[in-house]
Amino acid sequence: MKRTTIFIEESVEADLHALARRQRRPVAALVRDAVAQYVVSERQASPARVGFIGIGRSGESDTAERHEDILFAGVTPHGAGSTVEHSRPPRRAKATGAR
């Protein structure tokens, strides 16, 4: 579990503490339950869609292996005048043979 901080209106906080006392539960448990219910309802209302998969068929077979080279090609840090060569680990040879 991860600790986090939230900011809420003072009136909502007072109501939350009153509800926690009535239910004899910690405020944190009420907040966790409420956030979990909200996330589930939002996920059901609008499921994540990954509509971009497969739209950019480049014909290249090593794009996943070269993604950093592709992303950083011609990038200049903080508006500097020249391109920067990023040091990359050497590429591993493709495995051959049966698995």
Beta strands, then each sheet from edge to edge (+ up, - down):
end
